[in-house]
Amino acid sequence: CTGGNNGGDNDPLIVENFNNFSEGSSYQSGTFTGQDGSTWDYASCRGDKSITGSSPTLGKGRTPNAEVNSGLISGGISTLKFDYMQAFSTPVNMDVYVNDVYLTTVNGGTQNIATSSGDIPVNISGDFTLSFVQASSSAGQITIDNIEWTSAGSGGGGTTTTEVLASYFETGWDNWADGGGDCYRYSGSRSS
């Protein structure tokens, strides 16, 4: 079996806090320099709703859909985590992409209450981009902030391999308790 450590303890943590994002109460498009040094761009975002300091709020009912995109970031990404907030009364529905490949959707939320996405495993080495895009024109305005990622470093994306022995299960490894009759050794064509 293999298990991912989602980055490991030695991977550096990088944070985009939007300190260089500066917009008022009307929806605008533009660019700013991120904490990582890349040029981030945004479309149909405002800046008067805040989680901590400057925070972009992606608009509702915009064509094309509102979005925030990083520039090209080096060092790979093992895990991603960010804060988001439902800015007004309509529940949020935002898609997250890495290298233009769909990663996850955050939805729901409570108005004016920040929520953490929690750690999202990514495990991509090399250069990458992040995109936060309204899932539809009816998705509620969403404020994002404190985007954190761990660098994948040179270890191939932060994945480690762990050998799991049958004796671990019989001794309660990982809080597993022997359930008795619900477990048996598979001896079919895929058994070694």
Backbone bond lengths (Angstrom), bond angles and torsions (degrees), N, CA, C in turn:
res aa  C-N    CA-C-N  psi(-1)  N-CA   C-N-CA  omega(-1)  CA-C   N-CA-C  phi
1 C - - - 1.448 - - 1.517 109.13 -
2 T 1.300 116.51 153.18 1.452 120.33 174.27 1.508 108.83 -120.25
3 G 1.294 115.06 148.75 1.462 120.45 177.23 1.505 108.79 -135.39
4 G 1.312 117.35 139.59 1.456 120.64 178.25 1.513 110.15 -93.36
5 N 1.320 115.47 142.99 1.452 117.99 177.09 1.521 110.81 -97.61
6 N 1.340 116.60 5.52 1.460 122.32 178.28 1.518 112.93 51.36
7 G 1.302 116.51 39.56 1.450 118.80 171.02 1.506 114.44 119.53
8 G 1.275 117.84 -42.89 1.458 120.02 179.14 1.506 112.29 86.46
9 D 1.324 115.45 165.31 1.453 121.87 -175.30 1.519 113.52 -72.87
10 N 1.325 119.36 -20.25 1.448 121.37 -175.25 1.521 113.62 -95.27
11 D 1.326 118.95 -2.29 1.450 121.13 -179.80 1.517 110.09 -77.43
12 P 1.340 117.47 132.92 1.463 119.62 -178.94 1.519 111.92 -68.28
13 L 1.321 115.85 145.03 1.454 123.01 177.65 1.516 108.17 -97.16
14 I 1.331 116.91 127.32 1.459 122.26 178.61 1.527 107.29 -114.46
15 V 1.325 117.12 139.20 1.464 121.20 -176.34 1.520 109.87 -128.23
16 E 1.327 116.02 130.57 1.468 121.62 169.04 1.521 106.22 -103.70
17 N 1.341 116.10 113.84 1.462 120.61 -177.38 1.530 112.71 -107.85
18 F 1.318 117.35 6.09 1.470 123.80 176.63 1.521 113.82 60.32
19 N 1.330 117.37 25.12 1.466 120.45 177.36 1.522 112.36 -58.94
20 N 1.340 117.89 -26.86 1.461 121.00 -178.77 1.527 113.38 -95.60
21 F 1.337 117.25 1.92 1.465 121.85 175.49 1.521 108.06 -84.78
22 S 1.329 116.68 130.39 1.463 119.04 -175.65 1.523 110.37 -143.47
23 E 1.309 117.08 100.40 1.466 122.69 175.55 1.514 108.75 -138.67
24 G 1.314 116.60 162.06 1.462 122.83 179.23 1.514 111.71 -100.50
25 S 1.345 116.50 -140.88 1.459 121.49 -173.26 1.524 113.83 -92.69
26 S 1.333 118.70 1.15 1.467 120.08 175.79 1.527 109.18 -107.07
27 Y 1.326 114.62 151.75 1.467 120.05 -177.21 1.523 109.74 -76.20
28 Q 1.325 115.16 129.60 1.456 122.26 -176.14 1.523 109.84 -135.26
29 S 1.321 114.85 167.15 1.459 122.40 171.91 1.517 107.42 -123.55
30 G 1.333 117.11 148.82 1.455 119.22 -179.21 1.506 112.04 176.43
31 T 1.343 115.48 -162.29 1.457 122.48 179.95 1.528 109.56 -137.89
32 F 1.318 116.19 161.45 1.461 122.80 172.61 1.524 107.60 -156.12
33 T 1.313 115.96 160.38 1.460 121.02 177.72 1.523 108.81 -88.47
34 G 1.318 115.78 122.57 1.459 121.12 -179.15 1.519 111.80 -78.35
35 Q 1.317 116.31 167.66 1.459 122.03 178.07 1.525 111.54 -61.93
36 D 1.333 117.01 -24.17 1.459 121.77 178.22 1.523 112.07 -80.70
37 G 1.343 117.67 -7.01 1.457 122.34 179.61 1.512 114.16 94.15
38 S 1.323 118.64 -10.22 1.464 120.83 179.20 1.532 110.00 -83.35
39 T 1.321 115.84 162.15 1.460 121.02 177.57 1.518 108.66 -90.82
40 W 1.320 116.26 114.66 1.456 123.04 177.00 1.520 108.41 -89.80
41 D 1.346 116.71 148.48 1.461 119.90 174.41 1.518 109.24 -126.34
42 Y 1.320 115.16 157.57 1.462 120.78 -179.68 1.524 108.86 -145.49
43 A 1.329 114.87 152.07 1.458 122.01 178.71 1.519 108.55 -133.90
44 S 1.326 115.98 132.77 1.466 122.96 176.94 1.522 112.54 56.77
45 C 1.337 115.38 51.09 1.468 121.50 178.96 1.520 110.11 -121.88
46 R 1.315 115.72 150.86 1.455 122.80 174.84 1.516 108.52 -121.69
47 G 1.355 117.30 169.00 1.450 119.66 -174.71 1.508 115.93 -128.32
48 D 1.332 118.40 16.63 1.472 119.86 -175.91 1.524 113.90 -94.45
49 K 1.315 118.99 -2.40 1.464 123.11 173.15 1.520 106.34 -104.81
50 S 1.321 117.75 134.38 1.457 119.33 -172.66 1.519 112.03 -131.87
51 I 1.333 115.01 142.17 1.466 120.74 168.14 1.521 107.35 -96.46
52 T 1.326 117.26 -58.32 1.468 122.43 170.36 1.517 107.52 -142.77
53 G 1.308 118.39 114.16 1.457 121.09 -178.36 1.512 111.24 66.63
54 S 1.327 116.72 -140.32 1.466 121.76 178.97 1.517 110.10 -72.53
55 S 1.331 115.96 134.13 1.465 121.38 179.78 1.519 109.12 -147.93
56 P 1.329 119.06 126.10 1.461 119.51 176.01 1.530 111.35 -76.49
57 T 1.330 115.54 139.95 1.459 122.27 173.36 1.515 107.40 -112.74
58 L 1.327 117.09 119.88 1.451 122.41 -179.98 1.522 108.90 -79.41
59 G 1.326 116.44 130.33 1.456 122.33 -174.36 1.515 114.30 -72.71
60 K 1.325 114.61 163.84 1.467 124.02 177.16 1.528 108.31 -107.57
61 G 1.330 116.80 143.13 1.453 121.56 174.34 1.521 113.50 70.45
62 R 1.307 117.77 29.62 1.466 122.17 -178.10 1.531 110.15 -100.73
63 T 1.329 115.90 147.97 1.452 121.06 176.17 1.513 108.70 -124.33
64 P 1.334 119.12 118.79 1.466 126.11 -5.80 1.525 110.65 -69.39
65 N 1.330 116.04 173.97 1.461 120.70 -179.38 1.527 110.83 -57.99
66 A 1.333 116.06 143.43 1.467 122.17 179.92 1.522 109.96 -61.89
67 E 1.354 115.31 148.98 1.458 119.41 -178.50 1.515 111.07 -159.63
68 V 1.354 114.54 159.51 1.463 123.85 171.55 1.519 106.04 -131.11
69 N 1.357 116.46 129.81 1.462 121.50 -176.68 1.518 110.35 -130.16
70 S 1.329 115.74 135.97 1.460 119.44 174.52 1.514 109.44 -76.74
71 G 1.326 115.34 166.16 1.451 120.53 166.10 1.513 107.85 -81.57
72 L 1.318 117.28 -171.57 1.457 121.90 178.50 1.525 108.98 -73.48
73 I 1.331 116.24 122.39 1.460 123.08 -176.93 1.524 107.94 -112.00
74 S 1.322 116.85 134.50 1.465 120.35 180.00 1.527 110.69 -97.78
75 G 1.310 115.97 165.82 1.463 121.41 174.52 1.504 115.09 100.64
76 G 1.316 118.65 -4.40 1.453 120.97 180.00 1.516 112.21 74.02
77 I 1.325 115.35 171.24 1.459 121.66 -178.95 1.518 109.12 -142.07
78 S 1.330 115.87 125.20 1.469 120.97 177.64 1.521 110.88 -94.57
79 T 1.349 116.46 -50.72 1.461 120.77 178.94 1.520 109.47 -133.48
80 L 1.324 115.54 155.20 1.458 123.33 177.90 1.516 107.87 -128.23
81 K 1.327 115.78 142.48 1.456 121.43 178.17 1.527 107.05 -152.18
82 F 1.321 118.39 143.30 1.452 121.45 178.86 1.520 110.01 -155.94
83 D 1.332 115.15 161.85 1.456 121.47 174.66 1.518 108.67 -98.94
84 Y 1.325 116.23 145.33 1.461 120.68 175.12 1.522 109.17 -142.64
85 M 1.337 114.96 160.00 1.456 120.23 -176.75 1.526 109.35 -148.16
86 Q 1.320 116.11 135.98 1.458 121.30 171.66 1.523 106.49 -72.57
87 A 1.333 117.23 114.55 1.461 121.36 -172.41 1.524 113.67 -79.48
88 F 1.320 117.14 -30.76 1.462 121.42 -179.21 1.527 109.19 -134.73
89 S 1.315 119.53 -158.22 1.466 121.37 -170.00 1.528 114.81 -78.58
90 T 1.320 119.76 -20.81 1.465 121.88 -177.73 1.530 110.81 -82.61
91 P 1.344 117.56 130.08 1.474 120.36 178.93 1.534 111.50 -58.35
92 V 1.327 115.55 148.33 1.457 121.73 -177.22 1.520 111.60 -84.17
93 N 1.335 115.14 158.01 1.458 122.41 178.20 1.528 106.97 -159.39
94 M 1.333 116.34 88.29 1.458 121.83 -173.88 1.527 110.71 -120.76
95 D 1.335 115.70 134.98 1.465 122.10 177.04 1.517 109.98 -94.16
96 V 1.327 115.53 146.78 1.457 122.42 178.21 1.530 107.99 -119.87
97 Y 1.328 115.82 134.05 1.460 122.44 -178.30 1.524 109.96 -126.34
98 V 1.323 116.01 146.74 1.458 122.55 169.44 1.522 105.71 -123.45
99 N 1.329 116.26 125.31 1.472 121.78 -176.04 1.528 111.56 53.62
100 D 1.313 116.50 40.32 1.471 123.60 179.05 1.526 113.30 63.63
101 V 1.327 117.81 16.90 1.461 122.71 176.34 1.526 107.48 -109.71
102 Y 1.336 116.11 128.19 1.469 121.32 -178.86 1.525 110.87 -55.48
103 L 1.343 116.38 133.32 1.461 122.15 178.75 1.522 111.39 -111.96
104 T 1.340 117.33 -52.38 1.455 120.71 -176.45 1.526 109.64 -164.38
105 T 1.324 115.54 170.40 1.469 123.02 174.33 1.516 108.11 -125.85
106 V 1.327 116.53 136.91 1.463 120.10 169.73 1.523 106.56 -109.27
107 N 1.329 115.37 137.56 1.461 119.29 -179.97 1.519 110.33 -148.35
108 G 1.334 114.90 173.02 1.466 120.25 -177.04 1.511 110.04 81.59
109 G 1.311 115.77 -137.63 1.454 120.80 178.51 1.517 112.50 104.71
110 T 1.308 115.05 170.12 1.463 123.54 176.56 1.517 107.28 -125.16
111 Q 1.318 116.23 133.30 1.461 120.49 -176.04 1.523 111.70 -56.71
112 N 1.340 115.66 128.94 1.462 125.21 176.88 1.526 114.75 64.41
113 I 1.329 117.88 18.64 1.463 122.69 176.39 1.532 108.06 -118.60
114 A 1.334 116.59 119.55 1.459 120.68 179.52 1.525 110.78 -71.70
115 T 1.328 115.01 140.73 1.457 123.18 179.44 1.521 107.96 -128.10
116 S 1.309 117.34 142.79 1.467 121.08 175.92 1.525 109.05 -92.18
117 S 1.313 115.27 140.38 1.471 119.64 175.70 1.518 111.14 -70.35
118 G 1.329 116.64 -19.58 1.458 120.58 -171.49 1.518 108.84 76.51
119 D 1.318 116.87 171.48 1.461 121.14 -179.45 1.522 110.38 -71.40
120 I 1.326 115.32 126.13 1.460 121.96 178.15 1.525 107.22 -112.01
121 P 1.339 119.19 116.27 1.463 120.56 179.54 1.530 110.94 -67.76
122 V 1.329 116.04 135.54 1.464 121.24 179.84 1.527 110.01 -124.80
123 N 1.342 117.25 -57.71 1.464 123.83 176.33 1.530 114.25 57.61
124 I 1.328 115.55 63.24 1.460 122.43 175.69 1.520 107.65 -123.86
125 S 1.324 116.50 127.52 1.462 119.79 176.93 1.523 108.94 -94.26
126 G 1.327 115.89 161.98 1.458 120.63 178.45 1.518 111.97 84.00
127 D 1.317 115.59 -163.57 1.466 121.56 -178.78 1.517 111.04 -72.61
128 F 1.337 115.61 149.61 1.462 119.91 179.14 1.519 110.14 -153.57
129 T 1.336 115.62 164.77 1.465 123.01 172.71 1.521 108.72 -127.72
130 L 1.322 115.83 152.58 1.463 122.87 175.65 1.523 108.73 -115.52
131 S 1.332 116.93 140.69 1.463 121.44 176.36 1.518 109.28 -136.95
132 F 1.337 115.18 135.60 1.457 123.47 177.61 1.524 105.57 -121.34
133 V 1.345 116.99 113.12 1.458 121.67 -168.35 1.529 110.14 -130.99
134 Q 1.340 117.13 133.17 1.457 120.16 173.81 1.524 108.24 -57.64
135 A 1.336 117.18 131.92 1.460 121.95 -175.94 1.526 112.11 -69.72
136 S 1.325 117.52 -27.60 1.464 121.59 178.92 1.522 108.63 -157.88
137 S 1.310 116.56 170.73 1.466 120.07 179.70 1.527 111.61 -71.28
138 S 1.339 117.64 -16.23 1.472 120.30 179.54 1.533 112.73 -94.49
139 A 1.336 117.29 -2.21 1.472 120.35 178.82 1.524 109.47 -65.88
140 G 1.321 116.77 137.44 1.458 121.80 -179.17 1.513 112.51 -66.81
141 Q 1.326 116.13 154.52 1.457 121.25 178.65 1.528 109.05 -58.56
142 I 1.335 115.16 134.92 1.455 120.80 -177.50 1.528 109.20 -129.98
143 T 1.320 115.27 131.72 1.458 122.21 176.48 1.520 107.49 -99.37
144 I 1.333 116.92 133.38 1.465 121.12 178.56 1.519 109.53 -121.12
145 D 1.327 115.96 152.72 1.466 120.50 -179.52 1.522 108.88 -166.16
146 N 1.334 115.15 168.84 1.471 122.83 172.75 1.522 112.72 50.71
147 I 1.331 115.80 51.20 1.462 120.52 177.33 1.528 107.42 -73.62
148 E 1.317 116.65 122.05 1.459 122.39 -178.82 1.518 108.96 -120.26
149 W 1.323 116.00 139.59 1.453 119.32 171.37 1.513 109.11 -142.93
150 T 1.320 114.34 149.99 1.453 119.78 173.83 1.513 107.29 -98.49
151 S 1.311 115.23 137.69 1.453 121.32 -179.95 1.522 109.43 -70.34
152 A 1.321 115.87 141.12 1.467 120.05 177.07 1.515 110.83 -76.70
153 G 1.329 116.86 -15.08 1.464 121.08 178.89 1.507 111.86 59.54
154 S 1.301 116.77 -152.42 1.461 120.95 -178.72 1.517 111.39 -100.86
155 G 1.314 117.89 10.32 1.461 120.97 -175.53 1.508 114.23 -88.88
156 G 1.337 118.02 19.09 1.460 119.64 175.44 1.505 112.77 76.84
157 G 1.324 119.06 33.05 1.444 120.58 173.38 1.502 114.19 97.32
158 G 1.302 119.66 6.92 1.450 121.05 173.84 1.514 114.62 81.50
159 T 1.314 119.05 13.37 1.453 121.21 -179.38 1.519 109.82 -93.85
160 T 1.314 115.62 135.48 1.457 120.43 175.13 1.521 108.42 -118.84
161 T 1.317 116.51 161.10 1.456 121.59 178.59 1.522 108.44 -111.20
162 T 1.320 115.41 132.61 1.453 121.58 178.40 1.529 108.48 -123.62
163 E 1.323 117.24 127.77 1.451 120.91 176.65 1.527 108.35 -84.69
164 V 1.312 116.30 124.14 1.454 121.23 -179.83 1.522 108.19 -105.74
165 L 1.319 115.95 118.61 1.454 121.41 -179.43 1.523 110.28 -95.98
166 A 1.326 116.01 151.57 1.459 120.58 179.65 1.520 111.81 -59.36
167 S 1.326 117.47 -31.16 1.464 120.48 -178.40 1.532 111.69 -64.23
168 Y 1.349 118.00 -25.80 1.461 119.99 177.93 1.528 110.70 -59.44
169 F 1.323 116.02 -40.29 1.457 120.18 -176.44 1.527 111.69 -72.64
170 E 1.288 116.33 -33.77 1.457 119.70 -179.93 1.529 111.65 -75.71
171 T 1.330 117.91 -15.54 1.459 120.33 -179.24 1.528 112.46 -108.42
172 G 1.326 116.76 10.46 1.459 119.62 176.62 1.518 114.77 83.87
173 W 1.345 117.54 21.45 1.461 120.72 179.07 1.526 110.09 -58.96
174 D 1.303 117.18 139.74 1.461 123.47 177.28 1.536 111.35 58.87
175 N 1.336 115.91 33.88 1.473 123.06 177.90 1.525 113.50 61.51
176 W 1.313 116.97 24.78 1.447 120.81 178.72 1.513 108.98 -88.60
177 A 1.308 116.92 133.57 1.461 120.90 177.49 1.522 108.69 -113.18
178 D 1.317 116.51 137.55 1.454 121.07 179.84 1.521 109.20 -61.89
179 G 1.325 114.97 120.58 1.456 120.19 -177.31 1.508 114.19 -89.10
180 G 1.309 117.66 1.56 1.460 120.18 177.52 1.514 112.31 82.06
181 G 1.318 118.00 -118.63 1.456 123.90 -170.47 1.515 115.41 -70.29
182 D 1.323 118.57 -8.45 1.463 118.97 -178.45 1.528 112.13 -86.62
183 C 1.326 117.87 0.78 1.458 121.61 -177.99 1.520 109.48 -122.55
184 Y 1.335 114.63 140.95 1.452 119.28 175.53 1.512 109.07 -157.20
185 R 1.332 116.76 163.00 1.463 120.56 178.82 1.508 108.76 -84.69
186 Y 1.322 115.28 127.54 1.456 121.97 177.35 1.510 108.47 -75.29
187 S 1.324 117.49 133.18 1.460 119.96 -179.19 1.516 110.78 -131.65
188 G 1.323 117.23 32.82 1.460 121.31 179.12 1.502 112.81 -83.48
189 S 1.335 116.67 -163.37 1.465 122.77 -175.24 1.532 113.05 -65.91
190 R 1.330 118.42 -20.34 1.457 120.43 -178.75 1.532 112.05 -97.07
191 S 1.307 117.66 7.62 1.447 122.29 179.38 1.522 109.47 -88.64
192 S 1.342 116.03 143.07 1.462 117.98 179.28 1.502 111.52 -104.38
